[in-house]
């Protein structure tokens, strides 16, 4: 989903980056780049120039946002440290509780999308601790800061600011009060505005999409994102692998590209168990553990997870959290001695079981 490198809220805490520590400066709407943006929105989409200038003038550029963009956890930490942030007993237990609380909506989203429920849960666990940490930045200010004061990604975030303003005009999102991550990602699944407009679904049938409070919408939207990016129902995600030590110098394992197959990797000295055919797409992953480099093989569904965040670390965290949460749910169900677990109160917009 996310075509930028970012750290989630939990990673920001680990890195010591907080919105409250930012230096804020009001935007000067007389700047040529801001004037050009206002003119584009007026000509392309019919926005009122004066109202849009007033909105942008009220916003402030946040220096901590730029600092956060330059220190994503995916680049700052090796796997064994990154994993310790996201695959924890607390996050696993919270995932089990979330699954049981929203089982009906989760099952419906899984059936509709073909994505196993544990992956829908794990995405929310990694992104926002199941909706508990959805970001403390004004989305408008985050996007404007990166559009106008972060030259390295100005074009991308200008486009996202455009999509956000269109989204606020189309739906029930308020342009000033909407809160999200330092990169402008929104709601429990942390959708960027363009992805919100493209992939978010009104699963509850109430006439609008709410990714902050409506769990059927949230779960269906994550499933739809995976489905639209090529998730293959029932296929594996990841496999442990060994590499012939005489051949590992010629192997990369650092690229997020699906440019190998099961057969091609085996021919290069990569050993792993797989029920998939020889021509199934695959990628080799070098995993930095405390005792050295280990190896894994990712399949098409692993690659789909990296479309949400272009990092193998992120996708491995989702995979491991998904597996642990699923095991926890199975243990809870089995421990009920044949009886269904007590249903937690239905979430906002969620039908009662």
FENMOMO-V159521 format. One record per pair of residues at least 24 apart in sequence whose C-alpha atoms are under 8 Angstrom apart, sorted by the first residue. I is the first residue (numbers start at 0). GAP is how many residues later the second one is. D is the distance in Angstrom with one decimal. If there is no record, write none. Layout:
[[I:GAP:D] [I:GAP:D]]
This chain:
[[0:190:7.1] [0:191:7.7] [0:194:6.7] [0:224:6.9] [0:306:5.2] [0:307:3.7] [0:308:6.4] [1:189:7.3] [1:190:6.7] [1:305:6.6] [1:306:4.9] [1:307:5.2] [1:308:7.4] [2:304:7.6] [2:305:7.6] [2:306:6.8] [2:307:7.1] [3:305:7.3] [3:306:7.5] [4:64:7.4] [4:67:6.6] [4:69:7.7] [4:304:6.9] [4:305:6.9] [5:62:7.9] [5:63:6.4] [5:66:5.2] [5:67:7.4] [5:68:7.5] [5:177:7.3] [5:303:7.9] [6:61:7.9] [6:64:7.9] [6:65:4.8] [6:66:5.3] [6:67:6.8] [7:118:7.3] [7:119:5.6] [7:120:7.0] [7:173:7.8] [8:118:7.3] [8:119:6.6] [8:124:6.4] [8:125:7.4] [8:126:6.6] [8:172:7.4] [9:75:7.1] [9:76:7.8] [9:118:7.6] [9:119:8.0] [9:123:7.9] [10:61:7.9] [10:62:6.0] [10:74:6.9] [11:56:7.6] [11:61:7.7] [13:71:7.9] [14:58:7.7] [16:47:7.1] [16:51:6.6] [17:46:7.2] [18:45:6.4] [18:46:7.7] [18:117:6.9] [18:118:6.8] [20:43:6.9] [21:40:5.8] [21:41:5.5] [21:42:4.6] [21:43:7.7] [22:39:5.8] [22:40:5.4] [22:41:6.9] [23:36:5.6] [23:37:5.3] [23:38:4.7] [23:39:6.5] [24:35:5.1] [24:36:5.1] [24:37:6.9] [25:31:6.6] [25:32:7.0] [25:33:6.1] [25:34:4.2] [25:35:6.0] [26:29:6.7] [26:30:5.5] [26:31:7.6] [26:32:6.5] [26:33:5.7] [26:34:6.4] [27:29:6.5] [28:24:6.3] [28:27:7.0] [28:28:6.1] [32:115:7.1] [33:114:7.2] [36:121:7.9] [40:121:7.3] [55:88:7.9] [58:81:7.3] [58:82:5.6] [58:85:8.0] [59:81:6.0] [59:85:7.5] [60:80:6.3] [60:81:7.6] [60:83:7.1] [60:84:4.8] [60:88:7.5] [61:79:7.4] [61:80:7.3] [61:83:6.3] [64:77:6.8] [64:80:7.4] [64:81:7.7] [64:117:5.3] [64:118:7.3] [65:79:7.7] [65:80:7.1] [65:83:8.0] [65:84:6.7] [67:114:7.3] [68:113:7.9] [68:114:7.6] [73:237:6.6] [73:239:6.4] [73:240:7.1] [77:210:5.8] [77:211:7.5] [78:208:6.4] [78:209:5.4] [78:210:6.3] [78:234:6.2] [79:208:6.6] [79:209:5.2] [79:210:6.4] [81:231:7.2] [82:230:7.8] [82:234:6.1] [85:39:7.9] [85:40:6.0] [85:231:6.4] [85:235:7.5] [86:230:6.6] [86:233:6.9] [86:234:5.6] [90:34:6.8] [90:38:7.0] [91:229:6.6] [91:232:6.4] [91:233:5.3] [91:236:7.6] [92:232:7.2] [92:235:7.4] [93:35:7.9] [93:36:7.7] [94:26:6.5] [94:27:7.2] [94:30:6.5] [94:35:7.2] [94:230:5.8] [95:229:5.5] [95:230:7.4] [95:232:6.0] [95:233:5.5] [97:32:7.1] [98:230:7.5] [99:229:7.6] [99:241:7.4] [99:243:6.7] [99:244:6.9] [100:242:6.1] [100:243:4.6] [100:244:6.6] [100:245:6.7] [100:246:7.7] [101:113:7.5] [101:242:7.8] [101:244:6.7] [101:245:7.0] [101:248:7.8] [103:247:7.9] [103:249:6.8] [104:110:7.1] [104:111:5.1] [104:114:7.2] [104:245:6.8] [104:246:7.8] [105:110:7.3] [105:113:6.3] [105:114:7.9] [107:112:7.8] [108:107:7.4] [108:110:5.9] [108:111:4.6] [108:114:6.3] [109:110:7.7] [109:113:6.7] [111:108:7.7] [111:111:7.8] [112:107:7.5] [112:110:5.2] [112:111:5.7] [112:113:7.7] [112:114:5.7] [113:109:7.6] [113:113:7.1] [113:117:7.7] [113:118:7.5] [113:119:5.0] [113:120:7.9] [114:108:6.1] [114:111:7.3] [114:112:7.3] [114:116:7.0] [114:117:7.8] [114:118:6.0] [115:117:7.5] [115:118:7.7] [117:204:4.8] [117:205:7.0] [117:207:6.7] [117:208:5.8] [118:199:7.0] [118:200:7.2] [118:203:5.3] [119:99:6.5] [119:102:6.5] [119:103:6.6] [120:201:7.0] [121:196:5.4] [121:197:7.6] [121:199:5.7] [121:200:5.0] [121:203:7.7] [122:66:7.1] [122:195:6.1] [123:64:6.3] [123:65:5.6] [124:196:7.9] [125:191:7.5] [125:192:6.7] [126:61:7.3] [126:62:6.3] [126:63:6.7] [127:60:5.9] [127:61:7.1] [127:62:7.6] [129:58:6.6] [130:56:7.4] [130:57:4.5] [130:58:7.7] [130:81:7.4] [131:56:7.8] [132:55:7.9] [133:45:7.7] [133:46:5.8] [133:47:6.7] [133:52:7.0] [133:53:5.8] [133:54:5.9] [133:56:7.3] [134:44:6.3] [134:45:4.3] [134:46:4.3] [134:47:7.2] [134:51:7.9] [135:43:5.9] [135:44:5.8] [135:45:6.5] [135:46:7.8] [136:42:5.4] [136:43:5.4] [136:44:5.8] [136:45:5.9] [136:47:7.8] [137:38:7.0] [137:39:6.6] [137:40:6.0] [137:41:4.5] [137:42:6.2] [137:46:7.9] [138:36:7.9] [138:37:7.8] [138:39:5.8] [138:40:5.2] [138:41:5.4] [138:42:7.2] [138:43:7.7] [138:44:7.9] [138:45:4.8] [138:46:7.4] [138:47:7.6] [139:24:7.8] [139:35:6.6] [139:36:6.6] [139:38:7.7] [139:44:7.4] [141:39:7.6] [141:40:5.5] [141:41:5.8] [141:42:5.4] [142:40:6.5] [142:41:5.5] [145:37:7.6] [159:32:7.2] [159:33:5.9] [159:34:6.2] [160:32:7.7] [162:30:5.5] [162:31:5.5] [162:34:7.7] [163:29:5.0] [163:30:7.3] [166:26:7.1] [166:30:6.7] [170:37:6.8] [170:38:7.9] [171:36:7.2] [185:25:7.4] [185:26:7.6] [186:24:4.8] [186:25:4.3] [186:26:8.0] [187:24:5.6] [187:30:6.9] [188:29:6.7] [188:33:6.8] [198:25:6.2] [198:26:5.7] [199:24:7.4] [199:25:7.8] [203:145:6.2] [203:146:6.9] [212:134:7.9] [212:135:5.8] [212:136:7.6] [213:133:7.0] [213:134:5.1] [213:135:5.0] [213:136:6.9] [214:132:6.4] [214:133:6.6] [214:134:6.7] [214:135:6.3] [215:133:6.9] [215:134:6.0] [225:78:6.5] [225:79:7.3] [228:75:6.1] [228:78:7.4] [229:70:7.9] [229:71:7.6] [229:74:6.6] [230:69:7.3] [230:70:5.4] [230:73:6.2] [231:68:7.5] [231:69:6.4] [234:66:7.3] [235:63:6.9] [235:65:7.0] [236:61:6.0] [236:62:5.4] [236:63:7.1] [236:64:5.1] [236:65:4.9] [236:82:7.5] [237:58:7.0] [237:59:5.7] [237:60:4.6] [237:61:6.1] [237:64:6.4] [237:81:7.7] [238:33:6.8] [238:34:7.2] [238:35:7.6] [238:57:5.6] [238:58:5.2] [238:59:6.5] [239:32:6.4] [239:33:8.0] [239:55:6.5] [239:56:4.6] [239:57:6.4] [240:29:6.6] [240:30:5.5] [240:31:4.7] [240:32:7.8] [240:53:7.9] [240:54:5.2] [240:55:4.8] [240:56:6.4] [241:28:5.8] [241:29:5.1] [241:30:6.6] [241:52:7.5] [241:53:6.0] [241:54:7.7] [242:26:5.7] [242:27:4.6] [242:28:6.1] [242:52:7.1] [243:25:5.2] [243:26:6.5] [243:27:7.9] [251:32:7.5] [251:33:7.9] [251:34:7.4] [252:30:7.5] [252:31:4.8] [252:32:4.2] [252:33:4.5] [252:42:7.9] [253:30:7.9] [253:31:6.2] [253:32:6.1] [254:30:7.8] [255:27:7.6] [255:47:7.5] [255:50:7.7] [255:54:7.2] [255:55:7.1] [255:56:6.8] [256:26:6.6] [256:46:7.7] [257:24:5.6] [257:25:5.3] [257:42:7.4] [257:45:6.9] [258:24:6.5] [259:24:7.9] [271:25:7.8] [284:27:7.5]]
